[in-house]
Amino acid sequence: MSQNSDFLKVNETHLDFFQALASKTRLQIINLLLDRDRSISELSSELDLSAAVITKHINILEDAGIITSISEKGIRGRLKICQLNKEEVVLIFNSNRERNRKKYIEKNIPIGSYYDFKISAPCGIASNEKILGHVDNPNIFYFPDREKISLLWFTSGYISYNLPIYDIDLSKLKTIEISNEICSEYTGYNNNFKSDIEFYLDDILLTTWTSPGDFGDRKGRLTPNWWELGTEYGILKTIKVDHNGTFLDGVKIHDLTLEKLLKDNKGAIKYKISSPSNTIYPGGINLFGKHFGDYDQDINIKFFYE
């Protein structure tokens, strides 16, 4: 099951969602968007329907939260580009389904809440409204209102966070999951620009993951329209630590277990993301927070219990 599944109870609360699916044309639109994002005119041409009719169906799908539309520059004005907003929806017929699901506590750590960094230019930070300060000046990372940061980027170096666990019942903990949206850093964008990115927990190098590129071939689902510097979205990477070791996107990468990670009485776990300059692919980092990229989160951490 996808990590980004939506769970919907089968009742009148979600009637607009079910009604949005009760149309052959709207199902055809969804199937076309599974392949790639499309404009109203493209959908109109492929389904042999007028743009006005397609727009009505798109509005219904938008109101149900199934798709999202963004405005992009076209040859003859603005284009309305339609994107699927859901990867998977699970229907819950049993009202007790949620009680039986694994219990967890979730925390969202703002990407601007780093406690340490050492980076090189080109670099910068942005809120969901504007670029903050001057680009390509590493000192801007001392920006005082860092809770506003929704995107940060640098060419090489590292950035470190404290993931708080002081209020977590560690005795019953089964798994910790840490996820963030990330990609390479290239001036403008380059979907094929690789970058070696290192992930650390408590100063232990877990693995080096090679990002395939700095992505800007389409608009990020959450990236604001004013942003025009190239990078639009990243890849969601998930680190899981349990009693068997540490995993990246389900693949074991280290023997660090939950017991070893939590053996000291501490209030936080150190989490560091690094892009070395002396590696095979020194391609930098873009780190996405809320309001940028494809995922509505900063650094997300989940504590799962039995």
Secondary structure by P-SEA (a helix, b strand, c coil): cccbbbbbcccccaaaaaaaaccaaaaaaaaaaaaccccaaaaaaaacccaaaaaaaaaaaaaaccbbbbbbbccccccbbbbbcccbbbbbcccccccccccbbbbbbbcccccccccccccccccccccccccccccccccccccccccccccccbbbbbbcccccccccccbbbbbbbcbbbcccccccbbbbbbbbccccccbbbbcccccccccccccccccccccccbbbbbbbbcccbbbccccccccccccccccccccbbbbbbbbbccccccbbbbbbccccccccccbbbbbbcc
